[in-house]
């Protein structure tokens, strides 16, 4: 079943490439910083899933979950907007 996590990772790579291309070519979409943090969190979750499905030791699953949490916090920090433009 690890193929499912591999498929998710492949989709994330394609999605990231397309969205980065749109940003560079047309100046539209999500800025690269928040985009990479967002996709990084998803990739780390997929790697945690893959590790769990492959029967890896618990600390590998925990490591990928921690990486996902840090990437998510990074995405929040890059994406947070204040009300009223202040």
N, C-alpha and C positions, 0 to 999 in steps of 0.2 A: 503493500500500500504506500510505500514511500514515493511512488511515481506521482501520486496526487499532490504531494508537497512540491515535488519537482516541477509539475505543471503550473502550480501557483507561482513559483519563483520565476519560471519562464514568462508567464503572463505579466508579472511585475516588471521584468526587464523590458519587455516590448512596450508596455504602457509608459514606463519612464522615458524610453527613447523617443516615442511619439510625442509625448508632452513636452520634453525638452526641445525637440525639433520645432514644435509649434511656437514655443516661447522665443526661440532664436530667430526663426524665419519670419514670424508674423508679429511678434511682440505681444501676443495674447496668451491668456491662460494663467497658470500658477507659476510664480517665481521659482527659480531653481532651488533655492535654499529650503523653503518649506516643502517643496515637492520631494526632494531627496530625503528629508527627515521623515515625511509621511510614508513614502515607499520603503524606507529603511525599517520603519517599525513593522510594516506588513511583512517584509522579507524576514526579519528576525522572528516573527511569530510563525512563519512557514518553516523556518529552520528549527524552531522548538518543536513543532509538530513532527517534522521529519525525524528529529533525534528521538522523540518519544516512540514513533512508529517503528524505528529501527532497533529499539531496545537499548539505546544508549544509557549510560549511567545518569542518574538524576541530576548531577551537577551540570551536565551539558544542557539539559532542558532548562534548568534554572538560569544558566548563563545567557541563553538566547532570550529567555523571558525578561531578564534584567536589561539586556541590550534593547529589546523592544520598548521597555518602559522609558529608558533614557532617550531613545529616538522620539518617542511620543511626547515627552516633555520638551524636547528640542523643537518639535513641530509646534507645540502650543506657544512656546516663547517666540518663535518666528512669526506666528500667525495672529497673535493676540492684538486686538485693536481696541483702543479706548473709545468710549462714547463721546460724541461731541468733537472729535478731532483733536482733543488736547493731549 
